[in-house]
């Protein structure tokens, strides 16, 4: 029956080829789209496998770039049992690199306290220096920087050369390569230099990287850090520069109120703020401590939402491909009515007819899936090679096998109705219609 099914498909080569091609396009598109989410998961896992410490940042901030904490909390963190080294970091966006405006991919200046950074047992940047050297104590408060290999290649600047960031000249003392899109967009420098470059208040940091001393587990240490700062109010220490915009908006809104409304609003606002502060003080913490597992879970949630969107996009192409298979098999049934009647007259049962038709549609699904999976996998490799600093796609074995199985399933589903339709014809009716 297998040979018979193949001969039937090859007897109509153009129609079969078009069905296979339509399904291949749909499956290759599915593999390409879902490889985006796979690439994100892979980048995150590769990144945080190399970062064993904890990240302390402002509560509610999606990433450290949008976090602001008091620099004075470093001493308190270092006094908590289980904390080994605390490294404060600040971040600012590089809008201009040499004479070019930076839009995509983005570049960020990362300022780190060199003294504490050198105390870390594991440092992802230090461990991945491929040219030049890492920071030394003599690099504090200097315009020395480390760039990733990708930035070095794109800017055509190497060790010992100068690079201009936001109008300020820096000397490249080292080049690193972590292999992670999340980290290879950064330009490293001393924390004081980064504050000057980004006009960041000296009393603030973006986050604290905490390396445990190994005496207690990370989950317990995370809870201890959060409990230590529970009930703190970040607005108590916020520098005036961080509240300029919010105060401006507030003053504009008050300018449209009458004196009586201002007095009432002021009393109500004061009362609400006091009640809210008392409620939050007993329950909330102004900081959020994230481990590598926490980052993985957050990215997994994002990937899940992304997969839903990608699934909806893929469904369009899959639906068209399925209809193409149904159309092909229905036309095959129409053209082979006499053939089915002769087969039935020679002892073929309804189940044999159904098995033949589903086998033919399954072969279309397999061929289309195999081609689509290969093309989709090849496309991810080409994209990764062509744009290494912008995209990182990953089509894993499970995704490829799922694509193939899904394609075969579509082929079988697409052939069910035509097969059922063909099996219902009686031998004499089939021959008479033919």
N, C-alpha and C positions, 0 to 999 in steps of 0.2 A: 504493500500500500504506500510505503514511503516513496519508492521509485515512481509509482503511478502519480502521486501528488506532485512530485518535482516535474514530471513530464507535462502535466496539466498546466503548471505555472509557466514553464518554458514555451509552451505552445502559444502563449499570449505575452511575449516578452516586453512590449512597450507598456501595456497596462500594468503588468507586474512590477516593472522597473519604476514606474511613476508612484505606485503605492509604497514600494520600499523606500524610495527617495523622500516621499512626504513624511513617512514615519522616522526616517533617519534624521531629517532636519529637526523634527520635534524633539527627539531624544538627545541630539547633540546640543540643542538649545537648553534642554533641562539640565544636562550635565554641566554646561557652561555657567548657567545661572546658580545652581546649587554649589558649584565650586567656589563661589564668592563667599558664602557662609562657611564653607570648609576651610578656606584660606584664612578667614578671621579667627576661627577656632585654633587653627594651627599656629598662627602668629602669637596668639595669647598664651597658648601652652608652652611654646618655645621660649617666650619672653620670661614668664613667671617661674618656669623651671630653673632659671638661672638667678632668680631673686628670692632667696629664702627668708628674707626679713619681713617686717610689718610696715605698712604705710599709715601714718597718722595724718589726717587731713580734716578740713572743716566739714561739719555735718551737712549733708545735702549736696556737696560739690561733686559733680560727675567725674572730674579728673583733677589732679593737683593744680593744673593751670588756673582753675577757677576757685582755688582755696586760699584762704588767708588766716594765719594763726599768729599769735604773739611769739616773738623770738625768745622771750624770757621763759617760755615753758620748756625749753630744752633742759634746763637744770632740774626741773621737776620730773621730767621723763627719765633722766639719768638716775634719779634717786629711787625709782620704782623697782622692787625686787624682780629679777629676771631679765632686766634690760642690760644689754652689754654696751653697745655703742649707739649714739643718737647723732644722725647726720642731718642737719637742716638743709633744705633746698628751696630755691626761688626760681621762678620761670618768667620768661617774657618772650613775646613773639618777635621773630626777625622779619621785618617787613621789607628790608632792602639788603641784598647780599651783593657786595661790590657795587656795580651800577645798575643791577637788575632788580625789579620789583618781584617779591616772592609771593606767589599765590598758591600754586599747587605743583609739587607737594609742599606742605608747610614746613617751615624751619623754626626751631625754638632754641633760645639760649637757656641753658640750665646752669644755675649757679650753685656750687656746693662748697661747704666748709672743708677746705683741703685737709686741715689737721684731723678732723674727725673721720673724713673719708679714708685717709691713710690707715686708720685704726681698724677698719673693717676687715674681717677675715676673708670675706668674699665680696668682690666688687666687680660687677659685670663689665664695666667699662675698662677697668684696669686689666682684667683677665683677657680682654679681647683687643688690646693694642697691637696693631700689625705693623706700624711704622712709627719711628720716633720713640717717645717716652710718655709716661703718665705724669701727673702733677707731683711736684715736690714742694716742700715748705717755702722754698724761695719764690714760688709762683704766686704766692698770696698777694692780692691787691695789684696784680700786674695784668696787662692786656695779652695774656697767653691763653691759648685755647686748644682744644682737641676737637677734630671734626671726624665724621664718619667717612668711610671709604667712598660711599655714594656721593656725599657732598664734595669730597676731594676731587672725584672724577668729573662731576658736573660743573664745578667751578674751575677745574684745571689748576688747582692749588695744592701744593704738597708741604711737607715738613720744612720749616725754615722760611716759608713765604708768608706774606701778609695778606689778610683777607679783611674786607670792610663790612662791618655789620651795623646797619642803621646809622651809617656815617662815621663810625668809629673804627679805627684800624686795630687789628689783632694779629699776633704772630702765631702761626700754627706750630705747636711743639709735638704733636702726635696725631696719628690717625687710628681709629678703632673700627671694628666691624663685628657687630653682634649677630647679623643675619635677621634681625627683627625690624619690620617697618615701624613699629612703635618706638623704637629706640634710635634707629639710624637716621632720624630726622633732627637729632639734637646736636647742638654745639656746646661743649662743656667749657666752663670757666670758673674762676673763683667767685664766691658768693658776693663779696663786696663789689667786684667788677660788674657782675650781672645786675646788682641793685642800681648801680650808677647808669648802666646801659638802659634799663627799663624804668628808671625813675621810681624805684620801689622803696618804700619807707624802711629805714634801718630797723625799726621795731617789729617788723613783720617777716614771716617766711611763708612759703607756699605750703610746705608739708615737712614732716620729719620722717626720715627713714630709720627704723629701729631694727638693730640686729640683736636678737636674743642671746643671752649668755649660755643657754642650754640647761639651766637649772630647773625650769618649768616648761610645760608645753605651750605652744603658741596660742591655743584657745583660751587657756587660763590667763596668759599674759595679756591677751587682747581685752578680756573682761576687766582685768586689774587696771589697765590704762584708762579705759572708758569710765570706770567707777571713780578713778582718782579725780577726773575733771567733771564729774557729774554735778549739775547745778550751776556751772559757770555761765556767765553771760558775756558773749563776745563783744557786745556793744559797749561794755565798760571800758575796754582798752582800745577800741578801734581808733586809729589815727584820723584826724579831721579830714585828711585828703581822701579817705575811702568813703566818706559820707557826704561829699560835696554834692554829688548828683541827686541823692535821695533827699537832702535838705532843700535843694533847689526846687524839685518837684513839689515838695510839701509846701514851700513858701508860695509857689504859684497858685496852688489850690486854695490856700488860706486867703489870698488877696481878693478872691471873689466872694468871700463871706462877709456878712455884716458884723459889727462889733458884738452884738448879742449872740449870734451864731458861733462866733469865734470862742466866746467864753464858755458856752455850753459844750461845744466840740472839744475844747481844751480839757474841761473837767471829765467828760466822758472818755476821752482818749487816755487821760492820765489814769483813770480808774481801771479801764480795760487793760492797759499796759501792766499795771501793778498786779491785777488778778492773773493775767497770762504769765507774768514773770514768776509769780509764786507757784503756779501750777507746773510750769516747765522746770523750775529749779529743783523740784523734788523727783522728777522723772527723767528728764532728758539730759543728754551730754552734748556739749558744743563740738565734740570731735567725733570722728568716725575712723575706726581702726580696721584696715583691710589686710587680709592675708592673701596669699596666692590663690587659695581656694575661693575666697570671696570674689576676687576679680574674675575667676573662671566661671562662677555661677552667674555673675552679672552679664558677662559676654554670652553665656549660654542662653540667658533670657532674651538678649538682643537677637541672637542667631535664630531662636525659635520664632520670634516675630518676623524676622527677615525671611525665614523659610516659608511662612504662611504667604507672604507677599509673592515670593518667587514661585510658590506652588500655583497661585492664581494666574500669574503670568504664563506659566508653563501649560496650564490647563487649556488655554486658547489653542496653542499649536497641537496639543495632544488630541483635542476634540476634532480638529480638522483632519488630522492623520487617521483617526478612528473612522470618521465618515468616509474617508478615501478607501479604507479597507472594506467597509460595508458595501460601498458602491462597486468596488472591483468584484467582490464575491457575489453580489446580487446579479451583476451582468454575466458572471460566469455561470450562475445557476440558470439564467434565462437562455444562454447560448447552448447549454449542455443538457437541456431537458430530455432530448432523445437518448443521450448517453446514459442518463440516470435511469430511464425506463428500461433500457437494455440490461443494465447492471442489475436492476431489481428483478427482471425476468430471468436472469441467470443465477438467481439465488441470493443476491445481496439483500441484507435486511436494512431497516431504517437506521439502525445503529451504525451499520457500515457506511452509509451515506453521510451521516452526521460526522463520523470519525474522519472520513476523507476530507470533507469540507473544512472542518476545524484544523486538521493537519495542514492543509494548504494555507489557511489564514495564519496559523501559528508559524509556519515557515516564513511568511512575509514579515511577521512580527520579529522573528529571530534575526533575519537578514537586515531588516531596517534598524533593529536595536544594536546589532554588532557594528554596523557602519556608523551609526550615530554615536555610540559610546567611544569608538576609536577617534572619530573626528573631534568630539568634545574634549577628550583627554589630550589630543594633540594640540588643540587650540589653547588649552590652559598652559601647556609648556611653552608655546610660542609667545603668549602674552607675558609670562613670567620672565622669559629671556629678553623680550623686546622692551619691557617697561619694569625693570627690577625694583626701582625706587618708588613706583607709584601703585602697582598692584601686585598681589601675591595670591594667586588662586591655587586651590588644592582639590583635585578630584581623586579621592581615595578609592581603595579597592571595593569597599562596601557601596560607595556611590555608583561605581561602574557596574557592579553586579546587580544593584537595584535597577539601574537604567535598562540593563539587558532583560532582566526578569519582567520589569514593567512593560517593556515593549512586546515581549512574548504574550503577556497577559492581555494587552490591548488587541493583539492580533487574534487571539482566541475569542475575546469578547466580540470583536468585530465580525467574526465568522459564525457566531452562534445563530443569529436569526436567519441568514441565508441557508445555513445547514439545516435548520429546522424546516424552513420553507421547502427545501429540496426533498427532504425525507418524507414529507406529507403527500407527495405526488405518487399515485399508483402507477404500476408499470404500463398499463394500457393507456392511461391518461397522458403519461409522459410521452409515449411514442406518438399518440394522436396529435398532441400539441406540437411536437417537433416536426 
